[in-house]
Amino acid sequence: MSSSAAPIASLLSRFKRQRPLRAGSLIVTVFGDSIAPRGGAVTLRSLIDLVAPFGLTDRLVRTSVARLAGDDWLEGRRVGRLGEYRITATGRQRFADATRRIYGGPRHDWLGQWTLVLLAGIEGPRRQQLRESLQWEGFGEPVAGVLASPTTTPAEAASHLSVEGPGELPLILEARSPDPRADHRLVTDGWDLTVLAARYTRFMRQFEPVVAWVREPPSPADAFALRTLLIHEYRKIHLRDPLLPASLLPRDWPGSAAYDVCRIIYERVFLTAEDHLSRTAARLDGPLPAPEPAVYQRFSGLRRH
């Protein structure tokens, strides 16, 4: 085994030992990170070949993509005995939202403004629906029924809530605290950063040693496996991160270091992983198109050559 393959083999072995082996989640990672920027469609055979090194069997892949189609992430089509899966319009919006959060840089500037959403008067399933939707967008709940965000504007909150279906909408306010200590108390009461910090620290222990191994890019297949596992593990943590401004975070926040490690590894293997994708994957009507230009803006800018 080559020196570059050694850490990748260890990461793959660790992934395959997971129980249950969440095939659907990994396939979402592959579509979001690799397929979406290259036309959003791939043959079923290609997908099976791409994820085989992760321990996903043909049957498991077929079952998983059928479930993702049922959840409106993907839609399938057939030409004779050949099948293809394409990201749906709903799936594209979901992937776009996740892409913005996963690959965006840390937030440093903050003007001290808070957006508050009051759920008073909204009860039952509707209240829970709105709470979960806002928490996905990074809102915390420092007081029961009051959700807060230092990074979402009132207009953005209103726009987001307007797509949550029919029903009463909550009151949205803009506020500024008189004392920085009050800002930090809102953070302490609104978000459990202890668990998040522990998960970022575990991510660092897992991937920080890989940085030295990828000074020279590994083989295309290994680069694709590493890139996929890197984003798969990072997104599971990062999509739960409220992405608070740096001034509101604890000192030595591990999320910042995790972002840097992820950015360095991703940039070093990105193009080589694209080579593997071009060689291995196709659509029913031919090869995958070239990556869309926006993909090179990930992690504050990737090299094109």
Secondary structure, 3 states (H helix, E strand, C coil): CCCCHHHHHHHHHHHHCCCCCCHHHHHHHHHHHHHHHHCCEEEHHHHHHHHHHHCCCHHHHHHHHHHHHHCCCEEEEEECCEEEEEECHHHHHHHHHHHHHHHCCCCCCCCCEEEEEECCCCCHHHHHHHHHHHHHCCCEEEECCEEEECCCCHHHHHHHHCCCCCCCCCEEEEEECCCHHHHHHHHHHHCCHHHHHHHHHHHHHHHCCHHHHCCCCCCHHHHHHHHHHHHHHHHHHHCCCCCCCHHHCCCCCHHHHHHHHHHHHHHHHHHHHHHHHHHHCEECCEECCCCCHHHHHHHHCCCCC
